Amino acid sequence: MRVDEITCQHLLSGIGRYGWELASGIQKEGHLENFYKPWKAGHSDEVYHKNEWVKGYKYRSLRDLHPYLLPMFIRKSLEVKQGDILHAHWFLSGLAISKFRKNPKIITMHDVSLLHLPEKGSRYINYYTRSIQRFKKQQIPIIVVSEQAKRDAIQHAEYPEELVHVVYNGVNHDQFFPLQNDQKRPKDKFRFIYSGGLGKRKNVGLLLEAFKAIETRFPECELIISGAHPERTEYPDLAESLGIKNITFTGFIPDEKMADFYRSGHCMVFPSEYEGFGLAPLESMACGTPVLSAKGGALTETSGDGALYFDYRAEDLIDKMSAVMRDDKLREELTQRGIKQASEFTWEQTTQKTLDIYRTLV
């Protein structure tokens, strides 16, 4: 069984990280032919190309045309053998492999949230929808990352249930683990952290609203928000209009520094309206940082007993943030519950379950 893994994103994104972890696992099991990924000279993920099984493909972004042209660049770069299983990670690389009619194929869609919580313009959503229609017509199986994401794929994409497979993401426990002390956390302030995207459905505005009230009551607290290009969002201006003083937008944090970022927080707050999986809360738990989480999408499914949940009301979030600040026993309980919950998810399990699906294709 020979497998070609194809990702459409650099390895510093969530989809890219999934691609690297899975391809590495498949390679260790002896089934990987090639792992295709975007290549750009000087890019910070260029180091991954030292592995002979990593094949880079060149591309040109051309601004807004990038998602429409990228499948063509990918397809032209693939050197696959007939019979190889082609596994695309997300729909853009899925479009590329859909042209190879004689190869078994599978696509990791992660979730189909763009169909019921669109964050892009109508042109892009139509493109996404047409892509899914093509996959359905070709009866290409898809992988989603939770039972909730499977229900959504069946309901919102009308994908045939027998073609939808659930494989949870993993946590890299060699990277994300607790330290023996709180050396990364500030001693003079209580630090709340957030890590993730800064799109509309991430609901960071709710966190800012709640933190304003917390900061007023407890001047010794601070909020650190990690996420790429905050300057392109409304959140810095919203924080200023609310009069929040103790806040920092870090911008993008490289993957190799994320564990220390999680460890630097006394509490992670994750207010997202919807997650197909919710990797950031689990990574935070694995690092020993307590998690306050919303309940959207698969968050309760994957975070389980490891998180303390809040409703989508600022008042409830304020109450929960206050409780975590004041109650040392609660923080320790959440820390231990979180470490236990995160331990249930490994990339080794992801690899084995994905291999099981491959075996049904050949």
C-alpha positions as CSV (number, residue, x, y, z in Angstrom):
1,M,0.0,0.0,0.0
2,R,1.6,3.2,-1.2
3,V,0.2,6.6,-0.2
4,D,0.8,10.1,-1.4
5,E,-0.2,12.8,1.1
6,I,-1.0,16.3,-0.4
7,T,-1.5,19.5,1.6
8,C,-2.5,22.9,0.2
9,Q,-1.1,24.9,3.1
10,H,2.3,25.6,4.6
11,L,3.1,23.6,7.7
12,L,2.6,26.5,10.1
13,S,-1.1,26.6,9.7
14,G,-3.5,24.2,11.5
15,I,-4.2,22.2,8.3
16,G,-0.5,22.2,7.5
17,R,0.3,20.9,11.0
18,Y,-2.2,18.1,10.5
19,G,-0.6,17.2,7.2
20,W,2.9,17.0,8.8
21,E,1.8,14.9,11.7
22,L,-0.1,12.5,9.6
23,A,2.5,12.2,6.8
24,S,5.2,11.6,9.5
25,G,3.1,8.8,11.0
26,I,2.3,7.2,7.7
27,Q,6.0,7.4,6.8
28,K,7.0,5.7,10.0
29,E,4.6,2.9,9.2
30,G,6.3,2.4,5.9
31,H,3.4,3.4,3.6
32,L,4.3,6.9,2.5
33,E,5.4,7.5,-1.1
34,N,5.6,11.3,-1.0
35,F,4.3,14.2,1.0
36,Y,3.5,17.1,-1.3
37,K,3.5,20.6,0.3
38,P,3.8,24.2,-1.0
39,W,7.3,25.5,-1.3
40,K,8.5,29.1,-1.4
41,A,12.2,30.1,-1.1
42,G,13.0,31.6,2.3
43,H,9.7,30.5,3.9
44,S,10.0,29.5,7.6
45,D,8.8,25.9,6.9
46,E,11.6,25.3,4.3
47,V,13.4,23.2,6.9
48,Y,10.9,20.4,6.4
49,H,12.3,19.8,2.9
50,K,15.4,18.2,4.4
51,N,13.3,15.0,4.4
52,E,13.7,13.2,1.1
53,W,10.0,12.2,1.2
54,V,8.8,15.8,1.3
55,K,8.2,17.1,-2.2
56,G,7.7,20.9,-2.6
57,Y,5.6,22.4,-5.3
58,K,6.0,26.0,-6.5
59,Y,3.0,28.2,-6.8
60,R,2.0,31.9,-7.4
61,S,-0.6,33.5,-5.1
62,L,-1.8,36.3,-7.4
63,R,-3.8,37.7,-4.5
64,D,-7.5,36.9,-4.6
65,L,-7.0,34.3,-7.3
66,H,-4.9,32.1,-5.1
67,P,-7.5,29.5,-4.1
68,Y,-8.7,29.2,-7.7
69,L,-5.2,28.6,-9.2
70,L,-3.6,26.6,-6.4
71,P,-5.2,23.3,-7.4
72,M,-3.7,23.6,-10.9
73,F,-0.2,24.2,-9.4
74,I,-0.6,21.2,-7.2
75,R,-1.9,18.9,-9.9
76,K,0.9,19.8,-12.3
77,S,3.5,18.9,-9.6
78,L,2.1,15.5,-8.6
79,E,4.1,12.6,-9.9
80,V,1.8,9.8,-8.7
81,K,1.8,6.2,-9.8
82,Q,-1.4,4.4,-10.8
83,G,-2.8,2.6,-7.8
84,D,-1.3,4.9,-5.2
85,I,-3.8,6.1,-2.7
86,L,-4.1,9.9,-2.9
87,H,-4.9,11.6,0.4
88,A,-5.7,15.3,0.1
89,H,-5.8,17.6,3.1
90,W,-8.6,20.0,2.6
91,F,-10.7,20.8,-0.4
92,L,-8.1,22.8,-2.5
93,S,-5.8,19.8,-2.7
94,G,-8.9,17.7,-3.0
95,L,-9.7,19.5,-6.3
96,A,-6.2,18.7,-7.5
97,I,-6.5,14.9,-6.9
98,S,-10.0,14.7,-8.3
99,K,-8.5,14.8,-11.8
100,F,-6.7,11.5,-11.2
101,R,-9.6,9.1,-12.0
102,K,-7.7,5.8,-11.7
103,N,-6.3,6.3,-8.2
104,P,-8.1,5.5,-4.9
105,K,-8.7,8.9,-3.2
106,I,-9.7,10.4,0.1
107,I,-10.0,14.0,1.3
108,T,-9.7,15.3,4.8
109,M,-12.3,18.1,5.0
110,H,-11.8,18.6,8.7
111,D,-15.4,20.0,8.9
112,V,-17.8,21.8,6.6
113,S,-18.3,24.9,8.7
114,L,-18.0,27.2,5.7
115,L,-21.5,25.9,4.6
116,H,-23.3,26.9,7.8
117,L,-21.0,29.5,9.3
118,P,-19.5,31.3,6.2
119,E,-16.7,33.7,6.8
120,K,-15.8,34.3,3.2
121,G,-17.5,36.1,0.3
122,S,-20.3,34.4,-1.7
123,R,-18.0,33.7,-4.6
124,Y,-15.6,31.7,-2.5
125,I,-18.5,29.8,-0.7
126,N,-20.0,28.9,-4.1
127,Y,-16.6,27.6,-5.2
128,Y,-16.3,25.6,-2.0
129,T,-19.9,24.2,-2.5
130,R,-19.2,23.2,-6.1
131,S,-16.0,21.4,-5.0
132,I,-18.0,19.3,-2.5
133,Q,-20.5,18.5,-5.2
134,R,-17.7,17.2,-7.4
135,F,-16.4,15.1,-4.6
136,K,-19.9,13.6,-4.0
137,K,-20.3,12.9,-7.7
138,Q,-17.0,11.0,-7.7
139,Q,-18.0,9.3,-4.5
140,I,-14.8,10.3,-2.8
141,P,-14.7,9.4,0.9
142,I,-14.0,12.2,3.3
143,I,-12.4,12.4,6.8
144,V,-13.8,14.7,9.4
145,V,-12.4,15.3,12.8
146,S,-15.3,14.7,15.1
147,E,-18.8,13.2,15.4
148,Q,-20.2,16.7,15.3
149,A,-18.4,17.4,12.1
150,K,-19.8,14.2,10.6
151,R,-23.4,15.2,11.5
152,D,-22.7,18.6,9.9
153,A,-21.3,17.1,6.7
154,I,-24.4,14.9,6.4
155,Q,-26.8,17.7,7.1
156,H,-25.2,20.7,5.5
157,A,-23.3,19.1,2.6
158,E,-25.7,16.2,2.2
159,Y,-22.7,14.0,2.0
160,P,-23.6,10.2,2.0
161,E,-23.1,8.9,5.5
162,E,-21.2,5.8,4.3
163,L,-18.6,8.1,2.8
164,V,-17.9,10.1,5.9
165,H,-15.3,8.8,8.3
166,V,-14.4,10.3,11.8
167,V,-10.8,10.4,12.7
168,Y,-9.8,12.7,15.7
169,N,-6.8,14.9,15.5
170,G,-4.0,14.2,17.9
171,V,-1.8,16.2,20.3
172,N,1.9,16.0,20.0
173,H,2.8,15.1,23.6
174,D,6.5,15.4,22.9
175,Q,6.0,19.1,22.3
176,F,3.0,19.9,24.6
177,F,3.5,18.8,28.2
178,P,3.4,20.5,31.6
179,L,6.5,21.8,33.3
180,Q,7.2,21.0,37.0
181,N,6.7,24.6,38.0
182,D,5.1,27.9,36.9
183,Q,8.4,29.4,35.7
184,K,6.7,30.6,32.4
185,R,3.9,32.4,34.2
186,P,4.2,36.0,35.4
187,K,4.3,36.3,39.2
188,D,2.8,39.8,39.5
189,K,-0.2,39.3,37.2
190,F,-2.9,36.8,36.5
191,R,-2.6,36.0,32.8
192,F,-5.5,35.0,30.6
193,I,-4.5,33.7,27.1
194,Y,-6.3,33.0,23.8
195,S,-4.8,31.2,20.8
196,G,-6.4,30.6,17.5
197,G,-7.8,32.3,14.4
198,L,-9.2,35.8,14.6
199,G,-12.1,35.3,12.3
200,K,-15.7,36.2,13.1
201,R,-16.7,32.8,14.4
202,K,-13.9,32.7,16.9
203,N,-16.0,35.2,18.9
204,V,-13.0,37.1,20.4
205,G,-15.2,40.1,20.9
206,L,-17.0,38.2,23.7
207,L,-13.7,37.6,25.4
208,L,-12.8,41.3,25.2
209,E,-16.1,42.4,26.6
210,A,-15.7,40.0,29.6
211,F,-12.1,40.9,30.2
212,K,-13.0,44.6,30.4
213,A,-15.1,43.8,33.4
214,I,-12.5,41.5,34.9
215,E,-9.7,44.1,34.5
216,T,-11.9,46.7,36.2
217,R,-12.3,44.4,39.3
218,F,-8.8,42.9,39.2
219,P,-6.2,45.4,37.8
220,E,-3.5,42.8,38.4
221,C,-4.8,40.6,35.4
222,E,-3.8,40.7,31.7
223,L,-4.9,39.2,28.4
224,I,-2.6,37.9,25.7
225,I,-4.2,37.1,22.4
226,S,-2.3,35.0,19.8
227,G,-3.4,34.9,16.2
228,A,-2.1,36.0,12.9
229,H,-2.7,39.6,11.6
230,P,-4.8,41.1,14.3
231,E,-4.3,44.5,12.6
232,R,-6.7,43.2,9.8
233,T,-9.4,42.6,12.4
234,E,-11.7,44.8,14.5
235,Y,-10.3,43.5,17.8
236,P,-7.5,46.0,18.5
237,D,-9.9,48.9,17.9
238,L,-12.6,47.2,20.0
239,A,-10.1,46.7,22.9
240,E,-9.2,50.4,22.7
241,S,-12.9,51.5,22.5
242,L,-13.6,49.4,25.6
243,G,-10.7,51.0,27.4
244,I,-8.8,47.8,28.0
245,K,-5.3,48.5,29.3
246,N,-3.6,45.2,30.0
247,I,-3.9,43.5,26.6
248,T,-1.3,42.3,24.1
249,F,-1.9,41.1,20.6
250,T,1.1,38.9,19.8
251,G,0.4,38.2,16.1
252,F,1.4,34.9,14.7
253,I,3.5,32.6,17.1
254,P,5.6,29.9,15.4
255,D,4.7,26.4,16.2
256,E,7.9,25.7,18.1
257,K,7.1,28.5,20.5
258,M,3.4,27.6,21.1
259,A,4.0,25.3,24.1
260,D,5.7,28.1,26.0
261,F,2.9,30.4,25.1
262,Y,0.3,28.0,26.6
263,R,2.5,27.5,29.6
264,S,2.7,31.3,30.1
265,G,-1.0,31.5,30.9
266,H,-2.8,30.9,34.2
267,C,-5.9,30.2,32.1
268,M,-6.8,29.7,28.5
269,V,-10.2,31.2,27.4
270,F,-11.7,29.8,24.1
271,P,-14.9,31.6,23.1
272,S,-15.4,30.1,19.6
273,E,-18.9,29.8,18.2
274,Y,-18.0,26.6,16.3
275,E,-15.1,24.2,16.1
276,G,-15.0,21.0,14.1
277,F,-12.4,19.7,16.6
278,G,-10.8,22.3,18.9
279,L,-7.1,21.6,19.0
280,A,-5.9,24.7,20.8
281,P,-7.8,24.0,24.1
282,L,-6.4,20.4,24.1
283,E,-2.9,21.6,23.5
284,S,-3.3,24.1,26.4
285,M,-4.6,21.3,28.6
286,A,-1.6,19.1,27.7
287,C,0.7,21.9,28.8
288,G,-1.0,22.1,32.2
289,T,-3.0,25.3,31.6
290,P,-6.6,25.3,32.8
291,V,-9.2,25.9,30.1
292,L,-12.4,27.9,30.0
293,S,-14.3,27.0,26.9
294,A,-17.5,27.8,25.0
295,K,-19.7,24.9,23.8
296,G,-19.8,25.4,20.1
297,G,-19.6,22.6,17.6
298,A,-17.4,19.7,18.8
299,L,-15.8,21.6,21.8
300,T,-17.6,19.6,24.5
301,E,-17.1,16.4,22.5
302,T,-13.3,16.8,22.4
303,S,-12.6,18.8,25.5
304,G,-14.8,16.5,27.6
305,D,-14.3,16.8,31.4
306,G,-11.0,18.7,30.8
307,A,-12.6,22.2,30.5
308,L,-14.9,24.5,32.5
309,Y,-17.7,25.6,30.1
310,F,-19.4,29.0,29.8
311,D,-22.5,30.2,28.0
312,Y,-22.4,32.8,25.2
313,R,-23.1,35.5,27.7
314,A,-20.5,38.0,28.9
315,E,-22.0,37.7,32.5
316,D,-21.4,33.9,32.6
317,L,-17.9,34.2,31.2
318,I,-17.1,37.0,33.7
319,D,-18.3,34.8,36.6
320,K,-16.2,31.8,35.3
321,M,-13.1,33.9,34.8
322,S,-13.5,35.4,38.3
323,A,-13.8,32.0,39.8
324,V,-10.7,30.6,38.1
325,M,-8.7,33.7,39.3
326,R,-9.8,33.4,42.9
327,D,-9.9,29.7,43.5
328,D,-6.6,27.9,43.5
329,K,-8.2,24.6,44.1
330,L,-10.4,25.0,41.0
331,R,-7.4,25.8,38.9
332,E,-5.5,22.8,40.1
333,E,-8.6,20.6,39.5
334,L,-8.9,21.9,36.0
335,T,-5.2,21.4,35.4
336,Q,-5.3,17.7,36.3
337,R,-8.6,17.1,34.4
338,G,-7.2,18.8,31.4
339,I,-3.9,16.8,31.4
340,K,-5.9,13.6,31.6
341,Q,-8.3,14.6,28.8
342,A,-5.6,15.7,26.4
343,S,-3.7,12.4,27.0
344,E,-6.6,10.6,25.2
345,F,-5.6,12.2,21.8
346,T,-2.4,11.1,20.1
347,W,-1.2,11.4,16.5
348,E,-0.3,7.7,16.6
349,Q,-4.0,6.9,17.0
350,T,-4.8,9.3,14.2
351,T,-2.3,7.5,12.0
352,Q,-3.6,4.0,12.8
353,K,-7.3,4.9,12.2
354,T,-6.4,6.6,8.9
355,L,-4.5,3.5,7.8
356,D,-7.5,1.4,8.6
357,I,-9.6,3.6,6.2
358,Y,-6.9,3.3,3.5
359,R,-7.2,-0.4,3.7
360,T,-10.9,-0.2,2.7
361,L,-9.9,1.7,-0.5
362,V,-7.6,-0.9,-2.0
